[in-house]
Amino acid sequence: MLTFDNSIQNELDLPKIVVVGSQSVGKSSLIESMSGIALPRNSGTCTRCPMECRLQQASTWSCQVVLRFQYDATGQALAEMKEVSFGPIIFDKDEVADRLERAQRAILSPSVNPDLILNDIHTSSGELTFSANCVCVRIAGPNVPDLYFYDLPGVIANVSDTGKEGDIELVDKLASSYISRPNCLVLLVITCDTDFENQKAGRLVLKSNDHTLKDRTVGVLTKVDRIQPGDEDRWLQIIRGEELVLQNGWYCVKQRGPKELEGRQSWEDAKQQEKQFFSTRAPWCELGSSFAARVGSEALATKLGRILSELVSRELPAIQTQVTRQLAEAKAQSVKLAPANVGQPQTEVIRLLQDFNRTLCKHVEGLPPADAISAGLVNTLNKSYDRFRKRVKDTAPQFRPWSSKLETEDGKSSLVEEMVREDDLLAHSNSPVFHLDEVMDFALQSRTRELPGNFPFSVKEALISHCTGQWREIASQCFQEVSDYLLDHVRYLIETQFGRYTGGGLKADVKHIILSHIQELAESAIQKLDELCQAEATPYTQNEHYFFDYREKLLLRYKAMHRRIRSQTGVVQSLQTHDSTRWPQQYSNDETQWKNINNALAALATAGIPGVVAVDLIKLLPDDSMGPAFEIMAEVRAYFQVAYKRFIDNIPKHIDNAFVRGITQNLDVTLLSRMVNNLTEERCREYLEEPSDVVSRRTELEARVKRLQAAKDRLLEFNQFQHRSNLSATFSV
C-alpha cells in the first residue's frame, strides 16, 4: 500500500475510502474492528464530524490525534487550512477513546482553544451540532492493515429536540462531497436490524445520478447476529449478489455486543468470536466456498486494501504528475523568497534595483506572455492602439452622391451598402452624413466675394473639422488607457521584486520614485500629444501623390454612382466594365456600345491624346449643376484619408517613444540618484528587513519542498516495487 508523510496527504488528491451509513448502523464498531482502537461510547455520543483514519504497519503501536480546520463556524472555507496537534502521541490504546471524544468536542467548539478542552479546563458541550472540520487519527503498529479512510457522520432523516433543521442538509452535503470524488472508494454500511428501505444512506449511494458510484462502492452488512428468524433470505440475497448488485460485492461482519463491550473483551478474542460465529451459525456457515471470503472483518479489510491498492496503481501516473508539478511550483516560489544577502546590504539593495530595471526594460521592449492567460505589456498596449485606430477610422466623412430627397426611395439602402463595400472606412463611421445637395447648398451659402463658380476654402475646412475635431478626445482616451495599463504593470513588477521588503520601506521608496518618474513623463507626453492634435486642426499635407490619386478615384466613384441614379446607368456601366480586348458575348446593343467606346478611344489617340481608358470618359458626361459638390466631397474625403493614415501612426508612435519607452531611459540612474541619501549601510540593512509573514512563508515553502520531494521519492520506490512484482509474476508463469 502506498503511504506518505501525514502532511503531504492533504496536498495530494490521493485515493481514499469513505465510510458512509445512517446513524447507529454500527460504523464505529466496524472501524474499531478494522483499526483495533476503541471509539467514544458515552451516552449520546455519535460521530459529528469527519474522522480521517490512517492505518499503517509498524513494529510498535502508536496513535497521534490532529485537528484539521478547513471551515469557519458558519461553514465557509478558510483561506488556508490549519492543522493542530491535539495532545502528545499515545502509546496506550486505552487512552484513545477519551482523546477522540475531546477532539470531537474541540472541533465542535471552534471559538475555544483546543488545549483547554484537552486539559479539562473547558468541559461544556460544543457550540455546533455537526462540523465539516476533521479529526485526524494516525495509527501505526503490528497487525494494523495499511488503510486510509474517512468515517463520516451518520446520515440522518430527523433531528432531535436539541438539533437544528439544517443538520440534515449539512450531513447530506458532507457525505455527497466526499463520495462524489472519482478516486474515492465508498464503504456503504447497512445494518441488518432495520429494513434497507428505512436507511437513508443506502438511497444516497445506490440511487445517485452518478453512475460510477456503484462501481466504486463496497457494501457491508452489520449486526447480522440481530436478524430476526425468517428474515435471513433478504440479506442472503444481497450477499449473493442477487439484489442491490455492486461491482465489488457485499460483505458482512459481526461486532462486539453490549456484553462484550462491558466485559472489555480484547480485540483478539473479538476476532476469534467473529470467526466462530460465521463458521458455526446458520445460514452464514452454509454460504459455500464462493461466498465464505465475504464474511468477517479480516476479509473486509483485505478486500478494501486490495481495491485501494489497485486504485492507487491506476491513479499513479496522475499522482506523479501532480507531485512533479507542485514540487516545481514550490521550488520556484521558494527561490523568489530566498533570504537577502544581509552581509552586504548596500550591494544587495543596488542589485535589487538593477534587477528591477532589467526586468522592466524587458517588459517594455516586448516580453511574450508567460502563459495563455496573462498578456505581455506590449501585447496589451497594442490592443489599445488598435482600438484607437478604429475610433479614428469611425470619424470618416459619410458623403452620399445623391440628393437627400431620395433617402426614402427603395434603392437607397443598396446604394449605401455599395458605398460601404467600396469604402471600408464607412463600415462603422459615426460622423454626420452629407448628401450631394446638402454639400452644394452649404457651398453656395458660404460664398462671399468669390468669382462665379468659385467657393471659399473654409467650406472644405469646415467639413474636414467635422471629422478631425473628434481626434483630440480620441487621442486622450488612448493615452489614458496606455497610462492605466502601464501603471498597473509597473505596480505588479514592483510588488513582484520588492513586495517582501515592506518592513524597512524599500518597496514604498522605490514605488514613490518610479511613479513620480512616470508622472513627469506623462505630463511631458500629454503636452506633445496636444501639439500633435492641434496641428491636425488645420488641413495640411505634402503627400500630393496620395492625395491626388485618392481624389481622382473618389471623384469617379461619386460621379458614377450619381449618374446611375439619373438613369445613365447603361453608359456608366459600359464605361466602367469596358475591355477593349474582349468582344461582348451577350446582345447586339452591347456590341454596338463596345464598338462606339473603342472608336472614341481610337479617335482620341489619333488626335494625340493617348493613354485614355474607358473609365476616364465618365468625366465627359454632363455634371448638371452639382459639379462643384463632387469636387468638394472628393477633396475632403481624400484629405481625410491622408490625415487619417498620418494620425494613427503619429499618436501611438509618440506615446510609445516619449512615454512607454521613456520610462526605461536612464531609469537606473534616476533610481540611484534619488535614493543616494538612503544607500548607507545602516539604511540598506533596514531596507532588507523582512516581515515575519515572509519569513514564515519561506519556512513553510522549504518544508513543503521537502515533503513533496519525499513524496516524489516514495512514488519512485513504489513504481519500482510494482515493476519488480510484475516481472516476478511474469517469470513465475
Summary of the structure (lengths in Angstrom):
residues: 733
radius of gyration: 42.8
end to end distance: 23.9
largest distance: 132.6
contacts: 2158
relative contact order: 0.09
helix: 59%
strand: 10%
